[in-house]
Amino acid sequence: MTVDHDAFDDEFGAPFDPSEFVDEFGNAEPLPAGPGDEDEFAADQAVLPVLAIVGRPNVGKSTLVNRIIGRREAVVQDVPGVTRDRVYYEANWTGRRFTVVDTGGWEVDVDGMHARVAEQAEIAVELADAVVLVVDATVGVTNTDEAFVKVLRRTKKPVVLAANKVDNARQEIEVAALWSLGLGEPHPVSAMHGRGSGDLLDAVFDALPEAPSELIGIGRPGGPRRVALVGKPNVGKSSLLNKLAGQERVVVDAVAGTTRDPVDELIELGGRTWRFVDTAGIRRRVHQTYGADFYASLRTSAAIEKAEVAVVLIDASDRLTEQDTRIITKVAESGRALVLAYNKWDMLDDERRNYLEREIEQDLVQVTWAPRVNISAQTGRHVEKLVPAIDAALEGWETRVSTAKLNAFLNALAAEHPHPVRGGKQPRILFGTQASNRPPRFVLFASGFLEAGYRRFIERRLREEFGFAGTPVEISVRVREKRSRTKK
């Protein structure tokens, strides 16, 4: 954004030089990047061949997925049942692009959450172009492996057999026993160390259809907006995603912390396509978590950073907790647009509604700017109201104020409510500019430091004048350095 240097020179009698101003810590840093430097959010992907990685629990599916995509994305822990949903990742092998689907462990004759995990694995197979069945070569063929092979044969999908945990040449002898599964040649690999993964992928591409030639993942306007569903465990995030998707897209269970990996889904809502991302619940103290829960928390933080707007779900039937407010603060500090969704609204009576209003007034006074929606993820009550709330938050998040309008506003504000005099001096705002949006960031050039209370006052009045619903607003102050005078 360009600053009107001439107007500044005429008013203050000195050339405008940003290097003469320092922030609260004495640093003369450049202005934040303007709109031309902002990253564009990725648009929808081209249709790519899909490869499903399946197998019984704890055979190394997620480790193999991480090996294929070349980064530690899927949550891994040396216990069975870490992955529960089907999670999609982009991959590239020798210039060919494809989609990899990580799945939970498939088991036979199970019930409850384990049955739903197995069902998600079977859905992944149905939607895939090819399948990699992962078997633990150190254990050999199990009854579960044989039962799963029967399921795979019924789908008539091409299957590549991966014999995992083959860390050296001596162990390759044990792989021969896997021919008994009737799936052709077993490919020995070590997902942990990468041994044999290239040969496995070569076999995979013999089974996969050709990928389209166009590139994917390149930012371009018009792609689906990214919406992250966040909140504490067991607040209803997965239930809401399933209701919006119109299918059992993710595993839902009464056990808190069911979701581990962020799960994204393209959803038609309000006549448009959105990319909703279900995330793991943010626990009370992340630094005290370990294993899968710790890495799930890290993935949730990354999902928030990649999103454009976060819908924070709050259990309206229960009292607002410090955990709720901490999650809301985390989203605001990340600079994402924010919508508050009070779930389980159908379970409230009049007394609870009155208490909730008081809790909101008392505990959420810092985010009164966030749109609020009362919904029921289980019944679908008022979920359609999410669209106007998200639209309002995104509009505020992307709002820009021209330099002329901003400085006219600041001049009128300073004339009506000047900064208090401190120590015999009264700081003056010399100039202001909006350095960037998404979220809106303002830089004020002043003759002295502006107190935090006065900056909050400016933010409040900015919102009254220009809106900024659903978005945090950042205000930083640059103070003109005192020029040294040499005595003659």
C-alpha positions in Angstrom: 0.0 0.0 0.0 1.4 3.4 -0.9 1.5 6.2 1.6 0.5 9.7 0.5 3.9 11.3 1.1 2.9 14.7 -0.2 0.0 15.0 2.2 2.3 14.0 5.1 4.9 16.6 4.1 2.4 19.4 3.8 0.9 18.7 7.2 4.0 18.0 9.2 6.6 20.0 7.3 9.1 17.1 7.0 9.5 14.3 4.5 7.8 11.1 5.4 10.5 8.5 6.1 9.3 5.2 7.7 12.9 4.4 8.9 12.6 7.4 11.3 9.9 5.5 13.2 10.4 2.6 15.6 8.0 0.2 17.3 7.4 -0.3 21.0 10.6 -2.3 21.3 12.8 0.2 19.5 13.0 -1.8 16.2 12.8 0.1 12.9 11.2 -2.8 11.0 9.6 -2.6 7.6 5.8 -2.4 7.1 4.1 -5.8 6.9 3.6 -7.2 3.4 0.9 -5.6 1.3 -1.8 -7.4 -0.6 0.5 -8.2 -3.5 2.7 -10.3 -1.2 0.0 -12.3 0.4 -0.3 -16.0 -0.3 -3.3 -17.0 -2.3 -5.2 -19.9 -0.9 -5.1 -23.1 -3.0 -8.0 -23.7 -5.3 -9.7 -27.0 -5.7 -7.6 -29.9 -6.9 -7.7 -31.5 -10.3 -9.1 -35.0 -10.4 -6.2 -37.3 -9.5 -5.9 -41.1 -9.3 -6.6 -42.3 -5.7 -4.6 -44.9 -3.9 -6.0 -46.4 -0.6 -3.6 -47.7 2.0 -5.4 -50.4 4.0 -4.6 -53.2 6.4 -5.3 -54.5 9.9 -4.3 -52.2 12.9 -0.7 -51.4 13.7 0.9 -52.8 10.5 2.5 -49.4 9.6 -0.1 -47.9 7.2 0.4 -44.3 8.4 4.2 -44.6 8.5 4.0 -45.8 4.8 1.7 -42.9 4.0 4.3 -40.5 5.4 7.0 -42.2 3.4 5.0 -41.9 0.2 4.1 -38.2 0.6 7.6 -37.3 1.8 6.6 -35.6 5.1 5.4 -36.5 8.6 1.8 -35.6 8.1 -0.2 -38.6 9.3 -0.2 -39.2 13.1 1.9 -42.2 14.0 2.3 -44.1 17.3 3.4 -47.6 18.1 0.0 -48.6 19.4 -3.0 -50.0 17.3 -5.9 -47.8 16.5 -4.3 -44.4 16.1 -5.8 -43.6 12.7 -9.6 -43.7 12.7 -10.9 -41.8 9.7 -9.9 -41.8 6.0 -7.5 -39.0 5.4 -6.5 -37.7 2.0 -3.0 -36.4 1.1 -1.4 -35.2 -2.1 1.7 -37.2 -3.4 4.1 -37.1 -6.3 6.3 -39.9 -7.6 8.7 -39.3 -10.5 6.5 -36.4 -11.7 3.2 -38.2 -11.5 0.7 -36.8 -9.1 -1.9 -38.8 -7.2 -3.9 -38.9 -3.9 -3.1 -41.2 -1.0 -5.8 -42.2 1.5 -4.7 -43.2 5.0 -7.2 -45.4 6.7 -7.8 -46.9 10.1 -7.1 -50.6 10.9 -9.6 -53.0 9.5 -10.9 -55.8 11.8 -13.5 -58.5 11.4 -16.4 -59.1 13.8 -15.9 -55.9 15.8 -18.5 -53.4 17.1 -18.7 -49.8 18.4 -16.1 -47.4 17.3 -13.9 -50.2 15.8 -16.7 -51.2 13.5 -17.1 -47.6 12.2 -13.3 -47.4 11.7 -13.4 -50.6 9.6 -16.4 -49.2 7.6 -14.4 -46.0 6.8 -11.6 -48.3 5.5 -14.0 -50.2 3.2 -15.5 -46.9 1.9 -11.9 -45.8 1.1 -11.4 -49.0 -1.0 -14.7 -48.4 -2.9 -13.7 -44.9 -3.8 -10.1 -45.7 -4.7 -8.6 -46.5 -8.1 -6.1 -49.0 -6.6 -5.3 -50.4 -3.2 -2.2 -51.2 -1.2 -2.8 -53.9 1.4 -0.1 -53.6 4.1 0.8 -56.8 6.0 3.3 -57.1 8.8 6.0 -59.5 7.4 7.4 -60.2 10.8 4.0 -61.6 11.9 3.0 -63.3 8.7 -0.5 -63.9 7.4 -3.3 -63.6 10.1 -6.9 -64.6 10.0 -7.8 -60.8 9.8 -5.5 -60.5 6.7 -7.3 -63.4 5.0 -10.7 -62.0 5.8 -9.8 -58.6 4.4 -8.5 -60.2 1.2 -12.0 -61.6 0.7 -13.4 -58.1 1.1 -10.9 -56.7 -1.4 -11.6 -59.4 -4.0 -15.3 -58.5 -4.0 -14.5 -54.9 -4.9 -12.6 -56.0 -8.0 -10.1 -53.2 -7.4 -6.4 -53.7 -8.4 -4.5 -54.6 -5.2 -0.7 -54.3 -4.5 0.6 -56.3 -1.6 3.1 -54.5 0.7 5.1 -56.7 3.1 6.1 -54.1 5.7 8.8 -54.1 8.4 11.4 -55.8 6.2 14.4 -54.0 7.4 17.2 -56.1 5.9 17.9 -58.8 3.3 17.6 -61.7 5.8 14.0 -60.8 6.5 13.0 -61.0 2.8 12.9 -64.8 3.2 9.8 -64.5 5.4 8.0 -62.5 2.7 7.6 -65.7 0.5 4.9 -66.9 2.9 2.6 -64.0 1.8 2.1 -65.5 -1.7 -0.5 -67.6 0.0 -2.9 -64.6 0.1 -3.3 -65.0 -3.7 -2.6 -61.3 -4.5 0.5 -61.9 -6.5 4.0 -60.8 -5.7 4.5 -59.4 -2.2 6.7 -56.3 -2.2 9.1 -56.1 0.8 9.3 -52.6 2.2 10.4 -50.8 5.4 8.1 -47.9 5.8 10.2 -46.7 8.7 13.5 -46.6 6.8 12.2 -46.3 3.2 13.7 -49.6 2.0 11.9 -50.9 -1.1 9.4 -48.0 -1.2 10.4 -47.0 -4.7 9.8 -50.5 -6.1 6.5 -50.6 -4.4 5.4 -47.3 -6.0 6.5 -48.5 -9.4 4.2 -51.4 -9.0 1.4 -49.1 -7.7 1.6 -46.9 -10.9 1.3 -50.0 -13.0 -2.2 -50.4 -11.4 -3.2 -46.7 -11.2 -4.8 -44.9 -14.2 -2.8 -42.1 -15.8 -2.8 -38.8 -13.8 -4.0 -35.6 -15.6 -1.2 -33.4 -16.9 -2.3 -30.2 -15.3 -0.6 -29.0 -12.1 -2.5 -28.9 -8.8 -2.2 -27.0 -5.6 -1.3 -23.7 -7.3 -3.0 -20.8 -5.7 -5.6 -19.2 -7.9 -8.8 -17.2 -7.1 -12.1 -18.9 -7.1 -11.3 -22.1 -5.1 -13.4 -23.4 -2.2 -13.0 -21.4 1.0 -11.3 -23.3 3.8 -13.3 -23.6 7.0 -11.7 -25.3 10.1 -14.0 -26.8 12.7 -12.3 -26.5 16.0 -13.1 -26.8 19.7 -12.4 -28.9 22.7 -12.8 -32.7 22.5 -16.3 -34.2 22.2 -18.0 -30.9 21.4 -19.6 -32.2 18.2 -17.2 -31.2 15.4 -17.3 -34.6 13.6 -21.1 -34.8 14.0 -21.4 -31.4 12.3 -19.1 -32.4 9.4 -21.2 -35.6 8.9 -24.4 -33.6 9.0 -23.1 -31.0 6.4 -21.7 -33.8 4.2 -24.9 -35.8 4.4 -22.9 -39.0 5.1 -20.9 -40.7 7.8 -17.7 -39.0 6.6 -15.8 -39.3 9.9 -16.0 -41.6 12.9 -18.2 -40.3 15.7 -18.1 -41.8 19.2 -19.0 -40.7 22.7 -15.3 -41.2 23.6 -13.5 -37.8 23.7 -10.7 -37.5 21.2 -12.0 -39.8 18.5 -10.6 -37.6 15.7 -6.8 -37.6 15.4 -5.9 -36.4 11.9 -7.5 -33.4 10.3 -10.2 -34.6 7.8 -11.3 -32.3 5.0 -14.3 -32.6 2.8 -15.8 -30.6 -0.1 -19.3 -29.7 0.9 -22.1 -28.0 -1.0 -23.8 -25.5 1.3 -25.8 -22.4 0.4 -25.3 -23.0 -3.3 -21.5 -23.0 -3.1 -18.7 -25.5 -2.5 -16.7 -25.2 0.7 -13.8 -27.2 2.1 -14.6 -28.0 5.7 -11.8 -29.5 7.9 -12.7 -31.5 10.9 -9.9 -31.3 13.5 -8.8 -33.1 16.7 -10.1 -31.5 19.9 -7.7 -29.1 21.5 -7.1 -30.5 24.9 -6.8 -28.5 28.1 -3.0 -28.6 28.3 -1.3 -29.6 25.1 2.2 -29.7 26.7 1.0 -32.5 29.0 -0.3 -34.7 26.2 1.9 -37.3 24.6 2.0 -39.7 21.6 -0.9 -39.5 19.2 -2.8 -36.8 21.2 0.3 -34.6 21.1 0.7 -34.9 17.4 -3.0 -34.5 16.8 -2.9 -31.2 18.6 0.0 -30.0 16.4 -2.0 -31.0 13.3 -5.0 -29.1 14.6 -2.8 -25.9 15.0 -1.5 -26.4 11.4 -5.1 -26.8 10.1 -6.1 -23.5 11.7 -3.1 -21.8 10.1 -4.1 -23.1 6.7 -7.8 -22.2 7.1 -9.4 -18.8 6.2 -12.1 -19.0 8.8 -12.4 -21.1 11.9 -15.8 -22.1 13.3 -15.3 -22.7 17.0 -17.9 -25.1 18.4 -19.0 -24.6 22.0 -21.1 -27.0 24.0 -24.1 -24.7 24.9 -25.5 -27.3 27.3 -22.4 -27.0 29.5 -20.8 -24.1 31.3 -18.2 -22.1 29.3 -14.8 -23.2 30.4 -11.3 -21.7 30.4 -10.6 -24.2 27.6 -13.2 -22.7 25.4 -11.9 -19.2 25.8 -8.3 -20.4 25.3 -9.3 -22.0 22.0 -11.0 -18.8 20.8 -8.0 -16.8 21.8 -5.8 -19.2 19.8 -7.8 -18.7 16.7 -7.9 -14.9 17.1 -4.1 -14.8 17.6 -3.6 -16.9 14.5 -5.2 -14.1 12.5 -8.1 -16.3 11.1 -11.6 -15.1 10.7 -13.8 -16.4 13.5 -17.4 -17.7 13.9 -18.8 -19.0 17.2 -21.2 -21.9 16.9 -23.1 -22.9 20.1 -23.8 -26.6 19.6 -26.5 -28.7 21.3 -28.8 -25.7 21.4 -31.8 -28.0 21.2 -30.9 -29.4 24.7 -31.2 -26.0 26.4 -34.0 -24.9 28.7 -34.8 -21.2 29.5 -32.7 -21.3 32.7 -29.6 -22.5 30.9 -30.1 -19.9 28.1 -30.1 -17.1 30.7 -27.0 -18.4 32.4 -25.3 -18.8 29.0 -26.0 -15.2 28.0 -24.4 -14.1 31.3 -21.3 -16.3 30.7 -20.9 -14.9 27.2 -21.1 -11.3 28.5 -18.6 -12.1 31.2 -16.1 -14.4 29.5 -16.2 -13.5 25.8 -16.2 -9.8 26.0 -12.9 -9.7 23.9 -14.6 -11.3 20.9 -18.0 -9.5 20.8 -17.1 -8.9 17.1 -17.4 -12.6 16.2 -20.7 -13.7 14.5 -22.7 -16.2 16.6 -24.8 -19.1 15.5 -27.0 -21.4 17.6 -27.1 -24.9 16.1 -27.6 -28.6 16.7 -25.1 -30.8 14.8 -27.0 -33.9 15.7 -30.4 -32.8 14.3 -29.1 -30.3 11.7 -31.1 -27.4 13.4 -30.0 -24.0 11.9 -26.8 -25.3 10.3 -27.8 -23.4 7.2 -27.1 -20.2 9.2 -23.4 -21.0 9.2 -23.1 -19.7 5.6 -24.2 -16.0 6.3 -22.1 -16.0 9.4 -19.0 -17.3 7.6 -19.6 -14.9 4.8 -19.7 -12.0 7.2 -16.5 -13.1 8.9 -14.7 -13.5 5.6 -15.9 -10.1 4.4 -14.5 -8.4 7.5 -11.3 -10.4 7.3 -10.7 -9.1 3.7 -11.8 -5.5 4.3 -9.5 -2.7 3.2 -9.7 0.9 4.2 -8.2 3.6 1.9 -5.5 5.8 3.3 -7.6 8.9 2.9 -10.6 7.5 4.7 -8.4 6.1 7.5 -6.6 9.4 8.2 -9.8 11.4 8.0 -11.2 9.0 10.7 -8.0 9.2 12.8 -8.0 13.1 12.6 -11.6 13.2 13.7 -11.0 10.7 16.5 -8.0 12.5 17.8 -9.8 15.8 17.8 -12.8 14.3 19.7 -10.8 12.0 22.1 -7.1 13.0 22.2 -4.6 10.7 23.9 -4.3 11.4 27.7 -1.3 13.5 28.8 1.3 11.5 30.5 4.4 13.0 32.0 3.6 16.4 30.6 3.5 15.0 27.0 0.6 14.1 24.8 1.4 11.7 22.0 -0.1 12.5 18.6 -1.0 10.2 15.7 0.8 11.7 12.7 -0.3 9.2 10.1 -2.0 5.9 9.6 -2.0 3.2 7.0 -3.6 -0.3 6.5 -0.5 -2.4 5.8 -2.5 -5.5 4.8 -5.7 -7.4 5.2 -6.6 -11.1 5.9 -6.5 -10.1 8.8 -6.6 -6.2 8.8 -3.3 -4.8 10.0 -2.9 -1.1 10.7 0.3 0.8 11.4 0.0 4.2 13.2 3.0 6.6 13.0 3.0 8.7 16.2 5.0 11.3 18.0 5.1 9.1 21.1 4.0 5.7 22.3 0.2 5.1 22.5 -1.0 3.3 25.6 -2.6 -0.1 25.2 -5.9 1.2 26.5 -6.0 3.9 23.8 -5.1 1.4 21.1 -8.1 -0.7 22.2 -10.2 2.4 22.0 -9.0 3.0 18.4 -9.8 -0.6 17.5 -13.3 -0.3 19.0 -14.0 2.9 17.0 -12.5 1.3 13.8 -15.0 -1.5 14.1 -17.9 0.9 14.7 -16.8 2.9 11.6 -15.7 0.2 9.1 -17.2 -3.0 10.4 -14.6 -5.8 10.6 -17.1 -8.3 11.8 -15.7 -11.7 12.5 -12.0 -10.8 12.3 -9.2 -9.8 14.6 -7.8 -6.4 14.0 -4.1 -5.7 14.6 -2.8 -2.2 15.4 0.9 -1.5 15.8 2.5 1.9 16.5 5.7 3.4 15.1 7.2 6.3 17.1 9.4 9.0 15.5 12.9 8.8 16.8 14.4 11.9 18.4 16.9 13.5 16.1 20.2 14.3 17.6 21.2 18.0 17.4 24.9 19.0 17.1 25.9 22.2 18.9 27.6 24.9 16.8 
